[in-house]
Amino acid sequence: MAECDLLCSRLAIMVNGKLCCVGSPQYLKHKFGAGYTVTLRMVENPMDWERIICFICSTFPSASLKAHHYNIVEFSLPLKQVTLSSVFKF
């Protein structure tokens, strides 16, 4: 990203051949570089979300719930307070 900061005024990020986001390097870092996003999808019994949400919040106290739909829940984990190894430990 250092080269992009010096050479580019706008960036575009493609995933699987599709344009996902466009913006200045500073904008993209601010929007997408704040931490990790954990998305969980439950197939069996989507009514057990309360236990899962309690587990995530107790394991990662800095986690915040971003979205909760029928069978999907999404958390935001701040980069400064969570290590990647702690996310995959469980």
SVG drawing of the C-alpha trace seen along z (x, -y; Angstrom):
<svg xmlns="http://www.w3.org/2000/svg" viewBox="-35 -12 41 40">
<polyline fill="none" stroke="black" stroke-width="0.4" points="0.0,0.0 3.0,-2.3 3.5,-2.5 -0.2,-3.3 0.0,-6.1 2.9,-7.7 1.7,-7.0 -2.1,-6.9 -4.8,-9.3 -7.6,-6.7 -7.5,-2.9 -9.9,-0.2 -10.0,3.3 -11.3,6.2 -12.3,9.6 -13.1,12.5 -13.2,10.1 -15.7,7.7 -15.0,4.2 -15.6,4.1 -14.5,0.6 -13.0,-2.6 -11.5,-5.5 -8.4,-7.3 -5.8,-5.2 -6.7,-7.1 -10.4,-6.4 -9.9,-2.7 -7.7,-2.3 -10.2,-4.1 -13.2,-2.2 -11.7,1.3 -8.5,1.3 -10.1,0.8 -9.9,4.5 -11.4,7.9 -14.9,8.7 -16.1,12.1 -19.2,13.4 -20.9,16.5 -23.6,18.4 -25.7,21.0 -27.3,23.8 -28.9,26.0 -30.7,24.0 -30.6,20.2 -32.4,19.8 -29.1,20.5 -27.7,17.1 -27.9,15.8 -25.3,18.4 -23.0,17.6 -23.3,13.8 -22.6,14.2 -19.6,16.4 -18.1,13.9 -18.7,11.0 -17.1,12.7 -14.1,14.0 -13.5,10.7 -14.8,7.9 -14.0,5.3 -16.2,7.0 -19.2,5.1 -22.2,6.6 -22.5,5.1 -25.4,7.1 -27.8,9.9 -30.1,11.5 -32.0,14.8 -29.1,17.1 -26.1,14.7 -24.4,12.6 -21.5,10.3 -19.0,8.8 -16.4,6.2 -13.1,6.9 -10.8,3.9 -7.3,4.5 -5.4,3.0 -7.1,5.2 -7.4,8.6 -4.7,10.8 -5.4,13.0 -4.2,16.0 -6.7,15.5 -9.5,15.5 -8.6,18.9 -7.7,20.4 -11.2,21.8"/>
</svg>
